[in-house]
Amino acid sequence: MRTVITVWPDGAEELRGWLLDAPELRGRIHRDEPATPRSGAMGPATDALIALLEPGGVAAVFAGATVAWVQSRRSNHTITVTRSDGSTIEITTRQTRNLSPQELAELAERLARPPEEDPPA
C-alpha cells in the first residue's frame, strides 16, 4: 500500500529519520519528488514522504512510530497521511497532546488499518 505523508510546517526529513530508526521501515520510506509550485504560488511546494507499507506488522510499526513522533513534538505540526485509496488521516500535535493512552492506541490502529477496513466517517 502506497502512502503519502506530508508534514506542515517543515519536518518531513526529521520524520523520515525517525521512521527509519525502525528496522522494519528501512527501505520503505522515501522522499517524494517535490511538486512543481503552481504559477504565482508563494513559497516552495510541500515536502512529502512516500511509505510503501504492507498490512499487518509493517503498517503497525509505521503507525506507532508516526503517532510517537507527532506526540514528541513541542511545536505545532500537522501530518497528513494520504492512503492508497485517496482517503486522508490528519494528525496534529495539539490533538495528540490531549489524548489518553487508549485514544493514542486507537489512532495508531486507525493508521495501520488497510483503507478498505475503515468504517464510514
N, C-alpha and C positions, 0 to 999 in steps of 0.2 A: 504494500500500500504506500503510495507516494503522498507525502505530507509536506506542505509548505508552511514554514514558521517565519513570521515577521515579528520584530521587536521594535517598539517605539518608546521613547526616543533612543536611538542607538542601542547597542547591546547584543546584536546578533553574533558578533565574533566572540564576545565573552560567554554567551550561552553555548555556542558551538564548543568552546574549550571545556566548559562544564560537562556537556553531554559526552564529549569524547573521553572523559575520565572514566566512564563506564565501559569496561571491555566489550560488553555486548553491543555497544553502539559504534565502536570503531569501524570505519569503512562504510558506515550507513548515513553519516551526516555530512553534507556538502554545502558549500556556498552556492547560492543561485546566481546565475548570470545577472548582473544588475540591469534592471529595466531602463530603457532609454526614457529620460524625462520628457513629459509632454511639452509641446511648444508653449512657452510662456509660464511654465511651472517654476515655482520658487524652490530652490534647493535641489539636492540630488534625489533620485528615485529611492524607494525603500530598499534597504538591505535585507535579503531573505536567506533562509536556510532551507535545504531540501533534506528530508529524512525518508529513507527507504526502510519501511518497517514491515514486519510480519505480525499477524495476530498472535497473541499469547505472550510469551516471555519478553521478547524484544520490545513490543509495544508497551508492556507494563514497565520495563526499565526506563524507556523514553518518557512515559507519563510521570512516573515518580520523580525522575531527575528534573523534568521541566517544572513541576509544581514546587520542588525543593528550591530550584534556582529563583523562581519568582518570589517565593516566601523569604528567601535570604537577602533580597534587595532592600536597601534602606531608602533609596529614591523611588520615585514613581515610574513604573514601567508597565507597558501593556504588551502582552504576547497574543498574537492571533495565529491560531492553528487552522489551516485550511486543509481539509481532508480530501481524499481521492474522489469523493462524490460531490465535492464543491461545498459541503457544509463547513461552517466555521465554529470554532470554540474560542472565546476571548477570555483571557485571564489577566487580571491586574494585580499589582502589588497591594493596592488598597483593599481589594476583595479578599485576598488570602490572609491579610493581617487579622481579620476578624473571624476567620473560620475555625471551627473546632477540629480536633484531630480526625474525627469521623467525617466531617464535611470535606477536609483535605483529601482523605482516602477516597471519598465518593467522586471528587473532582478528578483525581488521578485515574480512577476506574473509568470514568466517562471518556477521558482522553485515550485510554488504552483500548476501549471497546471498538470493534470494527464498525464503520459507518452504518451499515445496514441493520445493526442491532440497536441503534439509538432510538429511544422512544420518541414519539412526536412531541414537539415543544408546545 
